[in-house]
Structure formats: structure tokens, C-alpha cells
Amino acid sequence: MFRLEQFGFRALWSPYFFIILLLLTLLYFAFLFRHQKRVEEEGLSKRQGVLFVFAVLLLYLIKGSPLDLLGHLMFTFHMVQMALLYLLLPPLFIAAVPDWLWKRMIGLPLVKPAFRLFTKPILALVLFNGLFSFYHVPFIFDFVKTNVFYHELYTAVLFFFAIIMWWPLVNRVEEESELSGLKKIAYLIADSVLLTPACALIIFSGKPLYQTYLSGELWVKSLHLCVPADMLASLGTIDPEVFQIIPPLYDQQLGGVIMKVLQEIIYGSVLIYVFREWYRKETEEPDPGL
């Protein structure tokens, strides 16, 4: 019986990834310290600082902790990763960065036109949900999951478009606020609907869809994404069935259900926040007819 510890410390806790995230966090706060006058003028709240650190820790949990390894062993954990990485982390990240810094980044000549185009609400919805759905087409999923370069590329691109998808909802940059009030609620509902077909395909399929969790050869290739080659070689012949707590079909269906449930929890929380903000603004604004 294999235990997770047999994959080694590097596979479980990704120390190099932790160091990279730590350095990026230090550089981020060092940059803000260098621009202390700007921070004092336009503000960096303690809440934003805490949110940024929390977002970095969440990213490490998703991609650097045993959850990443478990995502290659069971489809259920893969979908937990997807929900946290693309549905929870992006709005936290957007909220954690001060508005003046967002203005500076998206105001760059090469960034501004593309950002303005991609953050158009309808296009943002279609691009993110389309890429998410394509990713879970079986032959695309198996190809990406067994190729280090394309896996990292697709992950980065999908995360970028997750930021794009969340931007119209949670950004507070005045010039970038295209949605307000009830439009944000409609946007969230549309987003939830567009993600449903991919989850339904996974949940209601009558057979396991992904060879990455069935074929020993593809499964081992997918492990190369998170387990050092020398450690993987030292384990000898291993079979995915050793790690299957439940049958593959049930694992797949449970993953789809968890993804949908987490989506509804996250979207529901944002919906409540958006509704309260809209209601507060409506009650605070004086009636022009009075």
C-alpha cells in the first residue's frame, strides 16, 4: 500500500515554489514601501495587505501543498484545485491590489488595449467559460495533463482569463467599472449557467472520461508534473488503482459535484455582497423627484 510520504518532501510541499512565492511577496511589499508616498496618498489598507498574504498562501495550498499531488491521483481533488484556483483566488487577488497599482499596470501601452477588449463583460464570460470547458474535453485534458509545458501554459492562460472574468464584478477602479447594480447580478447568474454544461458532462457521464486517471502509462506521465523524476523512478511500478479510494466513475462524478457546489457557494457569497452594495447605494442616493 503506497502512502503519500513515499513521493518525497519535494512532491508534497514544493519548497522551490514556496521560496518563489515568498520572494514575490517580499518584492511586492518592498515595491509598495518604495512608493510609500503614493501609498499614503491613495491608501493601502491593512485589509488589502492581509488579503494579499492570504491569496499567496491560498496559491501555495493549491499548487504547492499535498493537494497538488492529490489532484494527480484523484479527479475529485483536481476539481477542488480548479474551484479554488479559478473561482476563489482571482477575486481575492483583485481586491488585494490597490487601485492606483492596478491603474499603473493596466495603463501600460501594450496592456491597455488588450485589457480593455478582454474585460468586456460578454467576451470575458465567453472566454473564461469556453477555455474551462475545452480543458475538460477528454482528449484535451489528457494531453495537457501529461505535458509539462502545455500544462503550465494552459494553467497560466486560464488563470489570466479568470482574472478577466472576475474583473467586471469586483474591481474598484473608477474608470474600469462597466457593471453596476443589477447588471452584476445578471452577470453572475450568466456565469453560473455557462459553467454548468462542463460540470454536467462530468457528473452525468456513464463512464470514466479521463485516461489520465485510468491508464497506468498516462497516469505516470502526469505525475512528472509534480513528482521529481528520480523519486518517481525509485518507486518502481505503480498503478493508479492503488490510490483509488472510490471507483473512477464515482471519483469523476464526485469531482463534478464538488466543483458545482463550490462554485455556487463562492458565487452565492459574491451575489450577496453585490446585492448589499447595490441596495446600500440605492438607499443612500437621494430621490431626484423629491
C-alpha positions in Angstrom: 0.0 0.0 0.0 1.5 3.3 -1.1 1.5 6.4 1.2 1.8 10.0 0.0 5.1 10.3 2.0 6.7 7.8 -0.4 6.6 10.5 -3.1 9.0 12.6 -1.1 9.1 16.0 0.5 9.6 18.0 -2.7 6.5 16.4 -4.3 4.4 17.0 -1.2 5.5 20.6 -0.2 7.2 22.1 -3.3 9.9 24.0 -1.4 11.1 25.8 -4.5 7.6 27.1 -5.3 7.3 28.2 -1.7 10.6 30.2 -1.9 9.5 31.8 -5.2 6.1 32.9 -3.6 7.9 34.2 -0.6 10.3 36.3 -2.7 7.5 37.6 -4.8 5.6 38.6 -1.7 8.6 40.4 -0.3 9.3 42.1 -3.6 5.6 43.2 -3.7 5.7 44.9 -0.3 9.2 46.3 -1.0 7.8 47.9 -4.1 5.0 49.4 -2.1 7.5 50.6 0.5 9.5 52.4 -2.2 6.3 54.1 -3.3 5.3 54.9 0.3 4.2 58.5 -0.6 1.8 57.1 -3.2 0.5 54.5 -0.7 0.0 57.2 1.9 -1.9 59.4 -0.6 -4.1 56.8 -2.2 -4.1 54.2 0.5 -3.2 50.5 1.1 -5.4 49.3 3.8 -4.4 46.6 6.3 -7.3 44.6 4.8 -5.6 44.7 1.4 -2.2 43.6 2.9 -3.8 40.7 4.8 -5.8 39.7 1.6 -2.6 39.7 -0.5 -0.8 37.4 2.0 -3.9 35.2 2.3 -4.1 35.0 -1.5 -0.4 33.9 -1.7 -0.9 31.3 1.0 -4.0 30.0 -0.9 -2.0 29.8 -4.1 0.6 27.8 -2.2 -2.1 25.5 -0.8 -3.5 24.9 -4.3 -0.2 24.4 -6.2 2.5 23.7 -3.6 0.9 21.5 -0.9 -0.1 17.8 -1.0 -3.4 19.0 -2.6 -1.4 19.4 -5.9 -0.2 15.8 -5.7 -3.7 14.5 -4.7 -5.1 16.3 -7.8 -3.0 14.0 -10.0 -4.1 10.9 -8.0 -7.8 11.6 -7.9 -10.1 13.6 -10.1 -12.1 14.9 -7.0 -9.0 16.7 -5.7 -8.3 18.1 -9.2 -11.7 19.8 -9.2 -11.2 21.2 -5.7 -8.0 22.7 -7.1 -9.9 24.1 -10.1 -12.6 25.7 -8.0 -10.0 27.4 -5.6 -7.6 28.5 -8.3 -10.1 30.0 -10.8 -13.2 30.9 -8.7 -11.8 31.9 -5.3 -8.3 33.2 -5.8 -8.8 35.7 -8.6 -11.3 38.0 -6.8 -9.1 37.9 -3.7 -6.1 38.9 -5.7 -8.0 41.7 -7.5 -9.3 43.1 -4.1 -5.8 42.8 -2.5 -4.0 45.1 -5.0 -4.6 48.8 -4.5 -6.4 50.7 -7.2 -3.5 53.0 -8.1 -1.3 50.0 -8.8 -4.0 48.4 -11.0 -4.2 51.7 -12.9 -0.5 51.7 -13.4 -0.4 48.1 -14.6 -3.3 48.1 -17.0 -2.4 51.6 -18.2 0.8 50.3 -19.9 0.7 50.9 -23.7 0.9 47.2 -24.5 -1.6 46.1 -21.8 -4.3 48.7 -22.0 -5.9 47.9 -25.4 -5.9 44.1 -24.8 -7.2 44.5 -21.2 -10.0 46.9 -22.3 -11.1 44.4 -25.0 -11.0 41.2 -22.9 -12.7 42.7 -19.9 -15.9 43.5 -21.9 -18.4 41.6 -19.8 -19.8 39.2 -22.5 -16.4 38.5 -24.0 -14.9 37.9 -20.6 -17.7 35.4 -19.7 -17.4 33.5 -23.0 -13.6 33.3 -23.0 -13.2 32.0 -19.4 -16.0 29.5 -19.6 -15.1 28.4 -23.0 -11.5 27.7 -22.0 -12.6 26.0 -18.8 -15.0 23.8 -20.8 -12.4 23.0 -23.5 -9.9 22.0 -20.8 -12.3 19.2 -19.7 -12.8 17.8 -23.1 -11.3 14.3 -22.5 -8.6 14.3 -25.2 -7.5 17.9 -24.5 -7.5 17.1 -20.7 -5.3 14.0 -21.2 -2.9 15.8 -23.5 -2.5 18.9 -21.2 -2.2 16.7 -18.0 0.7 14.7 -19.4 2.8 17.6 -20.9 4.6 19.9 -18.5 4.9 22.8 -20.9 1.3 22.8 -22.1 0.0 22.2 -18.6 1.8 25.3 -17.2 0.8 27.3 -20.3 -2.9 26.4 -20.1 -2.9 27.0 -16.3 -1.4 30.4 -16.7 -3.7 31.4 -19.6 -6.8 30.1 -17.8 -5.8 32.0 -14.6 -5.4 35.2 -16.7 -8.9 34.8 -18.1 -10.2 34.0 -14.6 -8.9 37.4 -13.6 -10.5 38.9 -16.7 -13.8 37.2 -15.9 -13.9 38.5 -12.3 -12.7 42.0 -13.1 -16.1 43.5 -14.1 -17.5 42.2 -10.8 -15.0 43.1 -8.1 -12.6 45.8 -9.4 -13.0 49.2 -7.7 -11.0 51.2 -10.3 -13.5 54.0 -11.3 -12.6 54.2 -15.0 -13.0 50.4 -15.3 -16.4 49.9 -13.6 -18.6 48.9 -16.5 -21.1 47.0 -14.5 -23.2 48.2 -11.6 -26.1 47.1 -9.5 -28.4 44.6 -11.1 -26.1 44.1 -14.1 -23.6 42.5 -11.8 -26.2 40.1 -10.5 -27.2 39.2 -14.1 -23.5 38.7 -14.9 -23.0 36.3 -12.0 -26.1 34.3 -13.0 -24.9 34.0 -16.6 -21.5 32.9 -15.4 -23.0 30.2 -13.3 -25.2 29.0 -16.2 -22.2 28.9 -18.6 -20.2 26.7 -16.3 -23.0 24.2 -15.9 -22.6 22.2 -19.1 -18.9 21.2 -18.3 -20.0 20.1 -14.8 -23.0 18.2 -16.2 -20.8 16.4 -18.7 -18.6 15.2 -15.9 -21.3 14.3 -13.5 -23.8 12.6 -15.8 -21.3 10.7 -18.0 -22.0 6.9 -17.8 -18.3 6.1 -17.9 -14.9 7.5 -16.8 -13.8 10.1 -19.3 -10.1 10.7 -18.5 -7.4 8.2 -19.3 -5.0 10.2 -17.1 -6.7 8.6 -14.1 -7.1 5.1 -15.7 -4.1 4.3 -17.9 -1.0 3.5 -15.9 1.3 4.9 -18.6 -0.6 8.3 -18.9 -1.0 8.4 -15.1 2.7 8.1 -14.5 3.4 10.8 -17.2 1.0 13.1 -15.4 2.9 12.6 -12.1 6.0 14.0 -13.7 4.3 17.4 -13.4 4.7 17.4 -9.6 7.0 14.5 -8.6 10.8 14.7 -9.3 11.9 12.1 -12.0 14.4 10.5 -9.7 11.8 10.0 -6.9 9.3 8.6 -9.4 11.9 6.2 -10.8 12.7 4.9 -7.3 9.1 3.9 -6.6 9.2 1.3 -9.4 6.0 0.1 -11.0 3.0 1.9 -9.5 -0.7 1.6 -10.6 -3.4 4.3 -10.3 -5.7 1.7 -8.7 -3.6 1.8 -5.6 -4.8 5.3 -4.9 -8.4 4.9 -5.9 -10.4 5.2 -2.7 -13.6 5.0 -4.8 -14.2 3.7 -8.3 -13.0 6.0 -11.1 -16.6 6.8 -12.3 -17.7 7.8 -8.8 -14.5 9.8 -8.4 -15.3 11.7 -11.6 -18.9 12.3 -10.6 -17.9 13.4 -7.1 -15.4 15.9 -8.6 -18.1 17.4 -10.8 -20.5 17.7 -7.9 -17.9 19.3 -5.7 -16.9 21.8 -8.4 -20.5 22.8 -8.9 -21.2 23.1 -5.1 -18.1 25.2 -4.5 -19.0 27.4 -7.5 -22.5 28.0 -6.1 -21.0 28.8 -2.6 -18.5 31.2 -4.0 -20.9 32.9 -6.5 -23.6 33.0 -3.8 -21.3 34.8 -1.4 -20.3 37.3 -4.1 -24.0 37.7 -5.1 -25.0 38.6 -1.5 -22.1 41.1 -1.3 -23.1 42.7 -4.7 -26.7 42.9 -3.7 -26.0 44.5 -0.4 -23.7 47.1 -2.1 -26.3 47.8 -4.7 -29.0 48.2 -2.0 -26.8 50.4 0.1 -26.1 52.7 -2.8 -29.8 52.9 -3.8 -30.9 53.8 -0.3 -28.1 56.4 0.2 -28.7 58.2 -3.1 -31.4 60.9 -2.8 -34.5 60.5 -4.9 -34.3 63.2 -7.7 -38.1 63.5 -7.7 -38.1 64.9 -4.1 
